[in-house]
Amino acid sequence: MLSEKQIYEGLRVLESITWKLNRDRHRAKTLPAASGPCYSMVFGNVWECRSGLRPSLNTIEQPQVIAWLKKLASELKFEATAFQVNRNFRCLPHKDRGNIGFSVIVGFGDYKGGELIVGGQTHDIQHKPLLFDGTLIHETKPFTGTRYSVVMYNRRRPNNISRLL
């Protein structure tokens, strides 16, 4: 369970983000058809075929967010090279591709529902970090209210990807 200070600080940072409507065709596969607008942004390192390893544009444009994400990961004793930050994002059943090892997810905000189902088991992630295997099928249950989620993970390639963070 996160402390009151971590919850407050997290909401302060999440609410300060300049959100961009998600237009990633790969992420669209995880959205329900009638989900309405959702926001999903990657922070940390990304790998692109043309340019190789680099910090995401969000990381460069919003340094206060990556600073908080790295601090939270450190407090949770989890090393991560990338972070997926979502607002009102309900995922359909899917498996993560390109990740190695386990991921950590935690929910923030004033919402009801929105539990994470991993391998058929339901987990309440509201202010409760969960270590999970993203290669197992997982999805988000329906929710009402404003729901933020932070997913911490490590990219599969290349080697030594953490050197940029």
C-alpha positions as CSV (number, residue, x, y, z in Angstrom):
1,M,0.0,0.0,0.0
2,L,1.3,3.4,-0.9
3,S,1.7,6.0,1.9
4,E,-0.5,9.1,2.0
5,K,2.5,11.2,0.9
6,Q,3.1,8.9,-2.1
7,I,-0.6,9.1,-3.1
8,Y,-0.7,12.9,-2.8
9,E,2.5,13.4,-4.7
10,G,1.4,10.9,-7.4
11,L,-1.9,12.7,-7.9
12,R,-0.2,16.1,-8.0
13,V,2.2,14.9,-10.7
14,L,-0.4,12.9,-12.7
15,E,-2.8,15.8,-12.7
16,S,0.0,18.2,-14.0
17,I,0.7,16.1,-17.1
18,T,0.0,17.6,-20.5
19,W,-2.0,14.6,-21.7
20,K,-2.1,13.7,-25.4
21,L,-4.9,11.6,-26.9
22,N,-3.4,8.2,-27.7
23,R,-3.1,7.5,-31.4
24,D,-0.8,4.5,-31.2
25,R,-2.2,1.9,-33.5
26,H,-0.6,-0.9,-31.3
27,R,-2.2,0.4,-28.1
28,A,-5.6,0.7,-29.9
29,K,-5.8,-3.1,-30.0
30,T,-6.1,-3.1,-26.2
31,L,-9.1,-0.7,-26.1
32,P,-12.8,-1.5,-26.0
33,A,-14.6,-0.1,-29.0
34,A,-16.8,2.3,-27.0
35,S,-14.2,3.3,-24.4
36,G,-14.3,7.1,-25.2
37,P,-11.1,9.2,-25.0
38,C,-8.2,7.7,-23.2
39,Y,-4.7,8.8,-22.6
40,S,-1.6,6.6,-22.5
41,M,1.9,7.9,-22.6
42,V,5.3,6.2,-22.4
43,F,8.1,7.7,-20.3
44,G,11.7,6.5,-20.0
45,N,13.6,4.7,-22.8
46,V,12.1,3.6,-26.1
47,W,13.7,1.6,-28.9
48,E,13.1,2.8,-32.5
49,C,14.4,1.0,-35.6
50,R,15.6,4.2,-37.3
51,S,17.1,6.0,-34.3
52,G,17.9,3.2,-31.8
53,L,17.7,3.7,-28.1
54,R,16.5,7.1,-26.9
55,P,14.4,8.8,-24.2
56,S,10.8,9.1,-25.2
57,L,9.5,12.5,-26.3
58,N,7.3,12.6,-23.2
59,T,10.4,12.1,-21.1
60,I,12.1,15.1,-22.7
61,E,9.0,17.3,-22.7
62,Q,7.9,16.6,-19.1
63,P,11.0,16.0,-17.0
64,Q,9.0,16.4,-13.7
65,V,7.0,13.3,-14.6
66,I,10.0,11.0,-15.2
67,A,11.7,12.4,-12.1
68,W,8.7,11.3,-10.0
69,L,8.4,8.0,-11.8
70,K,12.0,7.1,-11.1
71,K,11.6,8.2,-7.4
72,L,8.4,6.0,-7.1
73,A,10.2,3.0,-8.7
74,S,13.1,3.5,-6.3
75,E,10.7,3.6,-3.3
76,L,9.1,0.4,-4.5
77,K,12.5,-1.1,-5.0
78,F,11.8,-1.9,-8.6
79,E,14.3,-1.1,-11.4
80,A,12.5,0.0,-14.6
81,T,13.7,1.3,-17.9
82,A,10.2,2.4,-19.1
83,F,6.9,3.6,-17.7
84,Q,3.4,3.5,-19.2
85,V,1.2,6.2,-17.7
86,N,-2.5,6.1,-18.3
87,R,-5.6,8.2,-17.6
88,N,-9.0,6.5,-18.0
89,F,-7.4,3.7,-20.0
90,R,-9.3,0.4,-19.9
91,C,-7.4,-2.4,-21.5
92,L,-9.0,-5.4,-23.2
93,P,-7.4,-8.8,-22.6
94,H,-3.8,-8.8,-24.0
95,K,-0.2,-9.9,-23.4
96,D,2.7,-7.4,-23.2
97,R,5.3,-7.8,-25.9
98,G,8.9,-6.7,-25.8
99,N,9.2,-6.7,-22.0
100,I,11.5,-8.8,-19.9
101,G,10.8,-9.9,-16.4
102,F,7.9,-8.7,-14.2
103,S,6.1,-5.4,-14.3
104,V,4.7,-3.3,-11.5
105,I,1.3,-1.5,-11.8
106,V,-0.4,0.9,-9.3
107,G,-3.6,2.9,-9.6
108,F,-4.2,6.4,-8.5
109,G,-7.3,8.6,-8.5
110,D,-10.9,8.7,-7.3
111,Y,-12.5,5.8,-9.0
112,K,-14.6,2.7,-8.4
113,G,-13.9,-0.7,-10.0
114,G,-10.9,-0.8,-12.4
115,E,-9.3,-3.9,-10.9
116,L,-6.6,-5.7,-12.9
117,I,-7.3,-9.3,-13.9
118,V,-4.1,-11.3,-14.5
119,G,-4.3,-14.9,-15.5
120,G,-7.9,-15.1,-14.3
121,Q,-7.2,-13.6,-10.8
122,T,-8.6,-10.1,-9.8
123,H,-6.4,-7.6,-8.1
124,D,-7.3,-4.2,-6.6
125,I,-4.5,-1.9,-7.6
126,Q,-5.9,1.4,-6.2
127,H,-2.9,2.7,-4.2
128,K,-1.6,-0.9,-4.0
129,P,1.4,-1.7,-6.2
130,L,1.2,-5.1,-7.8
131,L,4.1,-7.1,-9.2
132,F,2.8,-9.1,-12.2
133,D,3.8,-11.1,-15.2
134,G,2.7,-9.1,-18.3
135,T,3.3,-12.1,-20.5
136,L,0.1,-13.5,-19.0
137,I,-3.2,-12.4,-20.4
138,H,-4.4,-9.3,-18.4
139,E,-7.1,-6.7,-18.6
140,T,-8.8,-3.9,-16.8
141,K,-12.3,-4.3,-15.3
142,P,-14.8,-1.5,-16.0
143,F,-14.6,1.6,-13.8
144,T,-16.2,4.9,-13.0
145,G,-14.4,8.1,-12.0
146,T,-10.9,9.3,-12.9
147,R,-8.4,6.4,-12.9
148,Y,-4.7,6.8,-13.5
149,S,-2.4,3.8,-13.7
150,V,1.4,3.6,-13.8
151,V,3.1,0.6,-15.2
152,M,6.8,0.1,-14.6
153,Y,8.6,-2.4,-16.8
154,N,11.9,-3.2,-18.6
155,R,12.2,-3.4,-22.4
156,R,13.5,-6.6,-24.0
157,R,16.2,-5.0,-26.2
158,P,18.8,-3.8,-26.6
159,N,21.3,-4.8,-23.9
160,N,22.2,-2.1,-21.4
161,I,19.1,-0.1,-22.1
162,S,19.1,1.4,-18.6
163,R,22.1,3.6,-19.4
164,L,20.0,6.4,-20.7
165,L,17.6,6.7,-17.8
